[in-house]
Amino acid sequence: MLLFLLVLDLYLLRARKIQDRAFVLWFIVGVVLALFSAIPPLVSLISLLVGTEFMISAVVGVGFLFFILIFFYLDYRIAELRTQVMKLVMEISVAKFEKKRSNPNDLKSKKRNNIHK
């Protein structure tokens, strides 16, 4: 399963379906999961660090924290993209406004053509 995750990650990067940031994130997740599945004492170490009596409780707790971190990261990326989209919208609006302002005769001729039709 982990090998599938790593191969899928590499395939999507080569096909340019994901960006470099996403590739790095999922590659690190795959490597960490591979380490924990290959070396079981690491799970015991996590259980000791978290302070749980059962390993499954430690795994669920760490998994929950991991997903919260991923959600925060994705929210940060969405905010970045929203800002970029707003900047692009403003630039396009200014460009359209400047174009209309620089060619007022074109607008008058278009209005006349619409009236005659």
C-alpha positions as MATLAB code, in Angstrom:
seq = 'MLLFLLVLDLYLLRARKIQDRAFVLWFIVGVVLALFSAIPPLVSLISLLVGTEFMISAVVGVGFLFFILIFFYLDYRIAELRTQVMKLVMEISVAKFEKKRSNPNDLKSKKRNNIHK';
ca = [
       0.000    0.000    0.000;
       2.771    2.447    0.884;
       4.699    1.527   -2.219;
       1.551    2.284   -4.209;
       1.342    5.730   -2.535;
       4.954    6.525   -3.434;
       4.609    5.297   -7.029;
       1.347    7.224   -7.466;
       3.018   10.341   -6.087;
       5.909   10.027   -8.545;
       3.543    9.333  -11.453;
       1.412   12.398  -10.702;
       4.514   14.565  -10.484;
       5.814   13.329  -13.850;
       2.393   13.824  -15.440;
       2.344   17.358  -13.963;
      -0.935   16.678  -12.181;
       0.422   17.866   -8.822;
       2.797   20.652   -7.841;
       6.161   20.239   -6.189;
       4.812   21.218   -2.753;
       2.155   18.524   -2.829;
       4.686   15.980   -4.087;
       7.055   16.711   -1.195;
       4.239   16.545    1.350;
       2.904   13.191    0.184;
       6.377   11.756   -0.376;
       7.313   12.555    3.231;
       4.033   11.032    4.435;
       4.785    7.862    2.463;
       8.336    7.600    3.790;
       7.244    8.138    7.401;
       4.485    5.535    7.060;
       6.970    3.125    5.487;
       9.359    3.633    8.403;
       6.656    3.019   10.987;
       5.437   -0.112    9.244;
       8.976   -1.472    8.709;
      10.213   -0.741   12.247;
       7.501   -1.637   14.812;
       9.501   -0.341   17.828;
       8.926    3.179   16.444;
       5.217    2.755   17.152;
       6.076    1.713   20.709;
       8.225    4.815   21.032;
       5.310    6.991   19.893;
       3.103    5.234   22.455;
       5.610    6.095   25.194;
       5.953    9.709   24.039;
       2.201   10.259   23.867;
       1.737    8.505   27.209;
      -0.909    5.997   26.255;
      -1.234    2.481   27.545;
      -2.309    0.981   24.236;
      -0.523    1.409   20.920;
      -3.753    1.842   18.994;
      -4.625    4.894   21.085;
      -1.248    6.441   20.236;
      -1.686    5.701   16.530;
      -5.182    7.202   16.462;
      -4.049   10.277   18.422;
      -1.019   10.910   16.223;
      -3.110   10.302   13.101;
      -5.680   12.826   14.308;
      -2.970   15.428   14.937;
      -1.497   14.713   11.514;
      -4.836   15.321    9.804;
      -5.334   18.567   11.720;
      -1.903   19.727   10.514;
      -2.798   18.783    6.935;
      -6.094   20.717    7.202;
      -4.261   23.805    8.478;
      -1.748   23.549    5.643;
      -4.495   23.195    3.034;
      -6.365   26.143    4.509;
      -3.170   28.199    4.265;
      -2.720   27.203    0.607;
      -6.359   28.049   -0.193;
      -5.881   31.502    1.364;
      -2.733   32.020   -0.756;
      -4.558   31.003   -3.923;
      -7.545   33.200   -3.072;
      -5.184   36.171   -2.721;
      -3.573   35.394   -6.082;
      -6.984   35.134   -7.765;
      -8.069   38.481   -6.309;
      -4.873   40.125   -7.592;
      -5.462   38.670  -11.046;
      -9.077   39.843  -11.058;
      -7.975   43.355  -10.149;
      -5.289   43.382  -12.857;
      -7.771   42.188  -15.491;
     -10.337   44.807  -14.399;
      -7.769   47.583  -14.619;
      -6.613   46.364  -18.038;
     -10.203   46.262  -19.359;
     -10.916   49.704  -17.921;
      -7.760   51.137  -19.507;
      -8.654   49.568  -22.843;
     -12.154   51.068  -22.765;
     -10.811   54.448  -21.726;
      -8.156   54.517  -24.449;
     -10.607   53.602  -27.274;
     -13.872   55.464  -26.617;
     -14.631   55.639  -30.370;
     -14.767   51.865  -30.590;
     -17.473   51.794  -27.931;
     -19.554   54.460  -29.692;
     -19.384   52.608  -33.004;
     -20.416   49.348  -31.342;
     -23.397   51.068  -29.742;
     -24.435   52.548  -33.086;
     -24.198   49.165  -34.802;
     -26.380   47.601  -32.105;
     -29.009   50.321  -32.466;
     -29.240   49.884  -36.263;
     -29.702   46.130  -36.032;
];
